[in-house]
Amino acid sequence: MAIAQEQILSFLVLNEETDIPLDNAQIAITPCNCGGVTNPSGRFSINLSPGQYSVTVSYIGFAAQTLDINLQVGEIITVKLRPQEEQLSEVIVRAKRNLENVETPQMGALQLEAKDLKKIPAAIGEFDVLRGMTLVAGVNNAGEVSNGLSVRGGSLDQNLLLYDYAPVFNPTHLFGLFSVFTPDAVSTVNLYRANIPARYGGRTTSVLDVKVKNPYVDKFKLSGGVGIVSSRLMLETPLIKDKLMLSFGGRAGFTDFLLPLFSERLKNTKANFYDSTMKLLFLPTDKDQISFTGFYTKDFYQLDLISKVENINAENNQYDFRTLNGTLNWTHTFSNDANLRTLLVASDYVPKTIFPERDNDNEIEFTSRINYLSFVTEFSNIINNEVDYYVGAQINKYKIEPGTLDPGNGNSIVPVDLAEENSYVFAGFGNVNWQLTKKLEVSAGLRFNHFVFVGPYTQGFFNDISGELIDTRVFEKGAGVKTYNGLEPRLGLNLKLSETSALKGSYARLNQYLQNVYNTTTPLPTSRWKTADPNIVPQTSDAFGLGLYTNIADDTIELGAEGYYRLSENNLTYKPGADFFLQEFLERDIVQAEGKAYGVELSLRKPKGKFNGWFNYTWSRSFLRSQNERLADRVNNNEWYPSDFDRPHVFNGTVNFEGDAYNTWSFNFTAQTGRPYTVANSVFVLEDIDVPIFLERNNARLRPYHRLDFSWKIRYGKNPERRWKGDWTFTIYNVYSRRNPFNLYYSQRQGAQDAEVFLDSPLGTYELSVLNSPLIAVTYNFVFQ
């Protein structure tokens, strides 16, 4: 008697609205009375004999689906479950999701999905990752024109920004108004501020992990938006049914005509940009998933607010920078509980500064580069309901070209080509989550880094008293120059006080081998990226945290209070009077200072209901202190001073009112203490010119920063059978025209100019604001499928 050969029946279960895989979805199969649950990738497979089967797919909070399947050959079936509005299921799902803030040992972590970010009013009428992050407790930027995040008082380069595992070194468009991440391609955003998971390394303050959504689609889908400042388009389509799928999103902005309308200071400003994200997903077997993500972004802008560089006589400064990233990700599933992920990552960042010379057509170009390659492999396993773990290894290669100055056909400028820098980081890591008792859970991780700096390299030796170069040592290409080893323990504790409250503690030690050196609060393409070397040692930090979390009102409101204290060493800052542009020996112009940062963060979040949103307040301080013997190398005479990102008081509030199925109104308000800046201690006269003398750093503050934003989203086409759906988003950024100061500058006074303000002072101090009016944007968004 012939026995029919068994066939593999596979399922991929997704959220219909977001296409995000559903973990632990129930698969019930009759008449065999068999089945199981999906893994974290939303997949489940089973061997069955050919025949007729009835399959029910269910997930709490979603409408179940029942499928009749005639199984003759192996199949992969995609099932999309629609969120169910039935009240009981909604309560259960809310309890399951909201209790994550009290049930996990991870502290200082936040996850936002794209649908959460879309509710936040943005400057240009579309949701934005970085703008949304600045509304989180403990996260700030440097002001209106800023290209990064400061987390818990850290500098902008102390945050690891990943886009589908590839680092992004310049994450903003349009002078920091919004980020480079293609909006329609973003799936989730994870921010880690405390016990950073052991799989991440290389930065001392935080990790912002932005994931690109997988194109789990079985039919063509087109979406996008048309706006005043930028327009975007997203395409998703299957290429081979149930095997190969593609998504491609792009965005472009041309704002030359628009910026002068908002500020007189921007009349000579130009800004054009575009970004694109492509993702291919290949499912060769029911146990393998291979994806490739490509990302490209390019900006060109001209900004007269930037000071002139060196002795270059330029009409203005122009900046042209681009990023090209690629990520190849292979995940092999051994079982529903164990999988192996292997990654190949490449990132190439090329910033260029252009100086158009006055009175001729010549252009002087300064170009630098960061080239990054990485290999990662990680095995994860869920042993049982109490224990799960992951272990892995990572190899990173950094190649930095610090700068090349091309004078074009000019005769007055000497060409410069700084030597490239090459380094490697070899790392091993592991983490285990262990439910010790019903009330106590532990997350313990360990990461070991071995950093190697290799030639070609010329090491400088300097006089301890005068600081003059006295000797050099040359290393050939590939020769070992300097190594550093770093052991990084990570620990998280979660003590459940009740079913809806928990007390958490955390500790993390981190090392940083790549840093950005700049002497303004906003790193520009002229700033220097630098790896550790014999003279510049890696940055280190030890962060401690304690937090209390609770859910009230039937788990509809989440409350949290976190305190933290972080000690750091070898923070990079510049010496008094430093000018490191085109400097061969950068160590002559920088100081490695110790730092301390501490604070308390209070938060309230209401994720559900017609009224939803969050509020948070942060009290924090951030200080630096140099430790140099030479008087000329000291900052503030080796005494503690506020860092550029010291903000004692910060309040953020976001409120969304979902009035009906067609209208949503959103408000965002932020207020914070003004950032520190340096005031001249005195003035001396040199050839009839009054010159300010600076003896202290960050000895004053700008006026407080505050801003109100508003957006109104109008939907139509709610008929689920309609293929074309659209909505309008109307946004006002800076509703009440607040003139938030960006910086202050000094100017020689002429006679009695502004005497009522400056009295007898020979210099006038003037405040510079980038925006002095609201930014109004209208965007039309659409989906066709």
GICOR-V34948 format. One record per backbone hydrogen bond with DSSP energy under -1.0 kcal/mol. CO is the residue of the C=O (numbers start at 1). NH is the residue of the N-H. If there is no record, write none. Layout:
CO,NH
CO,NH
//
This chain:
7,48
8,75
9,46
10,77
11,44
12,79
13,22
14,81
15,19
20,15
25,38
26,58
27,36
28,56
29,34
30,54
34,29
36,27
38,24
39,42
42,13
43,39
44,11
46,9
48,7
51,71
53,69
54,30
55,67
56,28
57,65
58,26
59,62
61,84
65,57
67,55
69,53
71,51
75,10
77,12
79,14
81,16
82,63
86,90
87,91
88,92
89,93
90,94
91,95
92,96
93,97
94,98
95,99
97,100
98,101
99,102
99,103
100,104
108,193
110,191
112,189
113,116
113,117
114,118
116,119
117,120
128,132
129,133
130,134
132,135
133,136
136,139
138,152
140,150
150,140
151,154
155,158
158,205
158,206
160,208
161,168
162,210
163,166
166,163
171,180
173,176
173,178
174,177
178,173
182,185
183,186
185,213
187,114
188,211
189,112
190,209
191,110
192,207
194,196
197,200
206,160
207,192
208,162
209,190
210,164
211,187
214,216
215,217
221,236
222,784
223,234
224,782
225,232
226,780
229,254
231,252
232,225
233,250
234,223
235,248
236,221
237,246
240,243
240,244
243,283
244,239
244,240
245,281
246,237
247,279
248,235
249,277
250,233
251,275
252,231
253,273
255,259
258,261
259,262
262,772
263,266
264,267
266,269
270,302
271,255
272,300
273,253
274,298
275,251
276,296
277,249
278,294
279,247
280,292
281,245
282,290
287,333
289,331
290,282
291,329
292,280
293,327
294,278
295,325
296,276
297,323
298,274
299,321
300,272
301,319
302,270
303,306
309,312
312,314
313,358
317,303
318,354
319,301
320,352
321,299
322,350
323,297
324,348
325,295
326,346
327,293
328,344
329,291
330,342
331,289
332,340
337,382
338,334
338,335
339,380
340,332
341,378
342,330
343,376
344,328
345,374
346,326
347,372
348,324
349,370
350,322
351,368
352,320
353,366
354,318
355,364
356,315
362,357
364,355
365,406
366,353
367,404
369,401
370,349
371,399
372,347
373,397
374,345
375,395
376,343
377,393
378,341
379,391
380,339
381,389
386,435
387,383
387,384
388,433
389,381
390,431
391,379
392,429
393,377
394,427
395,375
396,425
397,373
398,423
399,371
400,421
401,369
403,418
404,367
405,416
406,365
407,410
416,405
421,400
422,454
423,398
424,452
425,396
426,450
427,394
428,448
429,392
430,446
431,390
432,444
433,388
434,436
434,442
439,496
440,437
441,494
442,434
443,492
444,432
445,490
446,430
447,488
448,428
449,486
450,426
451,484
452,424
453,481
453,482
455,478
457,475
459,473
461,470
461,471
463,467
468,463
471,461
473,459
475,457
476,479
479,455
482,453
484,451
486,449
488,447
489,509
490,445
491,507
492,443
493,505
494,441
495,503
500,551
501,497
501,498
502,549
503,495
504,547
505,493
506,545
507,491
508,543
510,541
512,539
513,532
515,530
517,528
524,527
528,517
530,515
536,533
539,512
540,569
541,510
542,567
543,508
544,565
545,506
546,563
547,504
548,561
549,502
550,559
552,556
552,557
553,556
557,552
558,605
559,550
560,603
561,548
562,601
563,546
564,599
565,544
566,597
567,542
568,595
569,540
571,593
573,591
575,578
580,583
585,588
586,589
589,575
591,573
593,571
594,625
595,568
596,623
597,566
598,621
599,564
600,619
601,562
602,617
603,560
604,615
605,558
606,613
610,658
612,656
613,606
614,654
615,604
616,652
617,602
618,650
619,600
621,598
622,643
623,596
624,641
625,594
635,638
636,639
641,624
643,646
648,620
649,673
650,618
651,671
652,616
653,669
654,614
655,667
656,612
657,659
657,665
662,715
663,660
664,713
665,657
666,711
667,655
668,709
669,653
670,707
671,651
672,705
675,702
677,700
682,693
684,691
686,689
689,686
691,684
693,681
693,682
700,677
705,672
707,670
708,735
709,668
710,732
711,666
712,730
713,664
714,728
719,722
723,785
725,783
726,716
727,781
728,714
729,779
730,712
731,777
732,710
733,775
734,737
738,740
743,768
745,766
747,764
750,753
752,755
754,757
754,758
755,759
758,761
762,749
764,747
766,745
768,742
768,743
775,733
777,731
779,729
780,226
781,727
782,224
783,725
784,222
//
